[in-house]
Amino acid sequence: MAALQDRVKAIVGDKTAEALEKAFGILTIEDLLRHYPRRYVARGALSDISELLPDDEVTVLAEISAVKLRVANGRKILEVVVKDSGKGQLSLTFFNQAWREKDLKVGRTGMFAGKVGVFNGKKQLSHPDYELIPDGDDVDSAVAGFADTFIAVFPSSAKFPSWKFKKCIDIALESLDPVPDYAPEGVLKKYPSLDKAFRDIHKPQTLDEAHLAKARLTFDEALLLQIILAQRKAEIRAQQAVPRLIRHDGIVAEFEASLPFTFTEGQSEINNEIAQDMQQPHPMHRLLQGEVGSGKTVIALRAMLSVVDAGGQSALLAPTEVLAQQHFSTISKLLGPLAEGGTLGGSPHGTQVALLTGSMSAPAKKEVLTRIASGDAGIVIGTHALLSQGVEFRDLGLVVVDEQHRFGVEQRDALRAKAKLPPHLLVMTATPIPRTVAMTIFGDLDVSTLRQLPGGRSPISTHLIPVLEKPSYLTRAWERIREEVEKGHQAYIVAPRITGAESEKVKSTITDRDREMAKLLGQTLDEEVGEGDDDMASVEELAPQLALGPLKGLRIAPLHGKQSAELKEETMAAFSSKQIDVLVSTTVIEVGVDVPNASTMVIMDADRFGVSQLHQLRGRVGRGSVPGLCLLVTRAPADSPAMERLAAVAATLDGFELSRIDLDQRREGDVLGRAQSGGKSHLRLLRVLRDEQLIIEARELADSMIAADPKLASYPALAREVAIIREEERSAFLDKG
């Protein structure tokens, strides 16, 4: 007999085990049994051979009328001809299975099940399942027993087809000892045991059995994940941190008094939540999600200033140099004299704001590192350069991670490790996250949601420009930009590529985390840019075309990620100061860019972007008193899923509604970006939207269990299962260096 953790080669042999590992990463019997069926095919009612159609899944009751063994291309091929009572004939073909000739003899009757194919004009079943009826047995009883079962269809490959999986799993189930269960008693009252679930999901007698087995195994995935997240949360609360108390006469008070606006009700509520968190002796671990333009940055700034009040430093980690530079500019402007601490004219309560990026010159970087190490820079803004060796803080009290979905948990923790004691953590995202996604991916964080937009924001209208049907609409779009510029406003034009040379079947930058996230969301990934991409708009081609054509005479500048940091900074500064009328850019302006005078955005090949990304881009206009206009240019067919996505974006400004549409419809990999763990995912069945109620139940059960028994001492089998998954995560983390 065998156990789940035994190597699969012990039951299927070295050659088959090697194929399973190479194609599917299957090493143990548990790995094999967790390669779940994709669907089930009912053997169904017996079919009339004369009425069979190609690709039908059928079961026939027939008598063997001929058997022939031949050799072709070095392979032995067994051909069996069967006929039913209606005299219809069907060929059965078996490759390299000559041994079946001993059973399949002329005159024997049996049930034969499989998918109908056609070869040389004749209908055939290739490698069918079959059951021969012993001589003298009741045919009706045998037929009922065979036809009422279901055939599992597994994810497979050409070299390892579904029927091979079925054979391996049959062997595993026959040799497997009863599987011990780790589920709490309440779970076992609602779902089948783990042993029964493994057997029923692979060899169900009824579809109800298969569904119940799948429900148990899916709930297990949700429960194990939620227990791990609840444990992490409990471990964070057990850590020691420096409480950061806001002074009533310090930099926070002076900052609030200088603001030309008042906080919205939502901002004030979250300010209080953060202040309460950071006054505790354990680290804050909070996610701040909010609509585009809802004012998350000023909330984060207030939190960073409260740490300055308490004598510490804060670090803000941004994913791109453009965004880091924008944050530096925005925060410096908001603080005014408060950002000039220690200088003539600076506030006595002031501090210094430092910017650190990878492209800075060595002397500039050295000067910034000195200010960080001395503590003179109370607020440090940077890209991944903040994670480098040599970056040392005097007293790092708060880490703010902007656009959390672009970072992995190890990058977040690499910055936190630069503090003497665990610092408080605030992660932000402008990609609204449905509740169950937040519970599943960010379950170790407390979540604050900012829905209310500050006053003074103007509405944004969004329209589609289907250039295949209405080419004149694009001409009108360029005219609208000219009209807006004549009124003193500015415009963005976004293109999906930097240069035309990228049209050569560009491989997408999909990571392992993207794949795991897509699997969690029930999606597939487009690994390669497809046909027709030669015509995709690019910044370096589009900018001169417009400057010499429909936008001639306007001040146009390109902006993209391959430019030097100095050029990007100069371009953004010129655009902010109205020296540039039209910015032709890639998605480097997607987040953080705040130019209230920009009124119009044209997004070329908008079908190349996801729903949430379009919503983010659109949020760059309508940021002041000028009404915003967003035009989505596409060559997608009118009845395509891409056009459906674009219509959804045009129909609503509600980012939370769009995030659900995004998860439902998108087939790209970066809906939420990277999953939180770099390890091999144990989530094979769980889908965060489909299984919403199940995730909620698992979360409630996990929270109550960990609150009463943090180490799961009362559930040793469950504790071992959780420990295995956590150890796999740690190993994956260490493997990444």
Secondary structure, 3 states (H helix, E strand, C coil): CECCCCECHHHHCHHHHHHHHHHHCCCEHHHHHCCCCCEEEECCCECCHHHCCCCCEEEEEEEEEEEEEEEECCEEEEEEEEECCCCCEEEEEEECCHHHHHCCCCCCEEEEEEEEEEECCEEEEECCEEEECCCCCCHHHHHHHHHCCEEEECCCCCCCCHHHHHHHHHHHHHHECCCCCCCCHHHHHHCCCHHHHHHHHHCCCCHHHHHHHHHHHHHHHHHHHHHHHHHHHHHHHHCCCCCCCCCCCCHHHHHHHHCCCCCCHHHHHHHHHHHHHHCCCCCCEEEEEECCCCCHHHHHHHHHHHHHHCCCEEEEECCCHHHHHHHHHHHHHHHHHHHECCCCCCCCCCCEEEEECCCCCHHHHHHHHHHHHHCCEEEEEECHHHHCCCCCCCCEEEEEECCHHHCCHHHHHHHHCCCCCCCEEEEEECCCCCHHHHHHHCCCCEEEEECCCCCCCCCEEEEEEECCCCHHHHHHHHHHHHHHHHCCCEEEEECCECCHHHHCCCECCCCHHHHHHHHHHCCCCCCECCCCHHHCCEHHHHHHHHHHCCCCCCCEEEECCCCCHHHHHHHHHHHHCCCCCEEEECHHHCCCCCCCCEEEEEECCHHHCCHHHHHHHHCCCCCCCCCEEEEEEECCCCCCHHHHHHHHHHHCCCHHHHHHHHHHHCCCCCCCCCCCCCCCCCCCCCCCCCCHHHHHHHHHHHHHHHHHCCCCCCCHHHHHHHHHHHHHHHHHHHHCC
